[in-house]
Amino acid sequence: MDWGDFWEQAAQWVITWIPVLGPLGILTTAVVAYFGYRQKLEADRRAQWWVRAQWGLEASLSDDPRRSLAGLALLNELKTSSLATAEDRELFRLLAQSIRRELAAGGGSSLPRAEGVRALEAAAPHRASAALREDTLKQLDSLLEPGDPRRRDTPRSGDPVPDIPAEHLQGR
C-alpha cells in the first residue's frame, strides 16, 4: 500500500462518515448542555430551599410566638421536599426536640422562643394562647415524626396548607 492509496481510502472514509459524525456531534453537545442546565437548576432550587429553611429556623426561635409557629409550619413543609437531605431533616428534628423540652420544662429557658410562648401565656391566659400553644406543639410533633418524607418539590393546587389559625397570624 503506497501513500496514494492511503489518502484515497482516507478521503473515501471521510466522505462516508462526515454526514454521520456532524449530527452525532450536535446531539452530544445538546445532551451535555441539557445535563449542565439540569445541574444548575437543581443547585438554584437547593439554594432557594436553604434560604427558606434559614428563615424557618430563625423564625422558629423567635420571641414572637406567632412567628415561631409560622417558622415551625414552614420547617414541616420544607422537610417533605425532595430537596431536603437526611441531615436537614435530622436538624429539624433536633430543633423540635429542643423546643419541646423547653416548653415541657416550663422554666429557665435558654431559648428565646420558649420564653416568648410563656410570656404570652402569662400576659393573656385565655383560649387564644392555649390554642397557640396547642398548635405549636402539633407542629413540633409533626417535625419529630420519623417516617419517609412525601418527596415533592413544589406545592400542587389542592395541597393542604399548614394549619395556622387566622387569629394567630393577625396583627401583633
N, C-alpha and C positions, 0 to 999 in steps of 0.2 A: 504494500500500500504506500503510495507516494503522497506527498503533500497536496497535490491537486485533487486526488480522490477524497482526501480527508476534508478539505474545505468544501467540496461539492456535497459530501454527506452532511457536514455540519450545517450548511445552508439549507439543505432539504429538511433537516430536523427542526431548525428554527422556523421555517415556513409552516411545518406541520403543527408545531406546539404553541406558537405565539397566540393564535386565536383562543387557545385553552388557558394559557397562563395569564393573559390580561384579565379576563373576568375572574379567574381564581384569585389573583392579587387584590382586585377590588373587593371581592367577597371577604377575604381575610382581613382587609383593612376595616370593613364595615363591622365585622364581628368584634375585633379588638376595640373599636370605638364604642360599640354598644356596651361591652363589659366595663370599659372605663367610665361611661356615663352612669351605669347602674351602681358602680362602686362609689362615685361621687354623690349620687342621690342618696344612697344608704348612709354615707358619712354625714351629709347635711341633715337628714332626718334624725339621726342619732344626736347630733349637736343640738337640734331644736328640742328633742326629748329631754336632754340633760338640762337645758335652760328651764324647762317646765319643772323638772324634778328639783332643781335648786330652789325655785320659788316655793314649791310644795314643802320642802324640808324646812326652809326658813319660816314659812307661814305656820307650819305645824308647831313650831316652838315659840310662836308669838304670844305676847301678853294678852292680846285681844282674843277671847275665846271663840268668837265668830270667825275670825281669820284663821285661827288654829283649826277649827272644824273644816273650813274650806281647804286648807292645806292637806289635812288628813284625807279628805274626799278625793282630792287631786292625786295624792300618792296611791290611793286604792285603784284609781283608773290607770295610772301610769304603770303599775306593777303588772297589769294584764297585757301590756303592749308587747309585740314581738321584738321591739327594740330594747326591752328591759332584759338585762343579763341576770344570771343567778345571783351574782354579787349584789346587784341593785336590789333585788327582792329581799335578800338577806339584810341589807342595810335598812330597808323599810321595816322589816320585821323587828330588828333590834331597836329601832327608834320607837316603834309601837310598844314593845315590851317595857322600855324605859319610861315612857309617858304613863303607861298603865300602872306601873309600880308606884310612880309619884302620885297618881290620883288615888290609888288604893291606900297609900301611906297616910295621906291627908295632912301632912305637916312636914316642915323642914325641907321644902323642895329646893333642889338645885336647878330645876328647870323653870324658866320664867313662864312658860305656857301653863304649867300646872298651877302656879301661883295665881295666874290670871283667872283660871276657872274657879279657884277657891275664893278669890276676891269678888267675882261676880256673884257667887252663891251667898257670900256674907252680905253684900250690899242689897241684893234683891232675892231673898229666899222664897221665890214663888214658882209657879208652874213653868215659866219660860226657862229659868236657869236649870230646873230639873230636866226639862226636855233637852236643853243644850248639853247637859252632862250625859244624858242617855244617848243622844246622837253621837257625841264624841266617843263614848265607849263602844258604840256599834261600829264606828269607823275603825277604831283601834282593833276590835275583834276581827274585823274583816282583813286588816293588814296582817294580823297574826295567823290567819288561815294558811296552812301549807298548800298542798294540792297543786295541780297543774294550772298554769295561767290560761286564760282563754285564747291567747295568742292572736291578737288582731292589731292592726296598725292604726286605723282611724275609726272614729265612731261612724256607724251607719245610721241612716234615718230609721227611727223607731227604736234605737238602743235606749235603754233606761238611763236617765240622768241620775247622778248621785243624789241620795236622799238628804237634802239640806232644806229644812223647813224655811219658808219665806220670812218668818219673823226673825230668824237668825241672821238673815242677810240684809235686813233693812238698816237704816242709819245707825250710827254709833252713839 
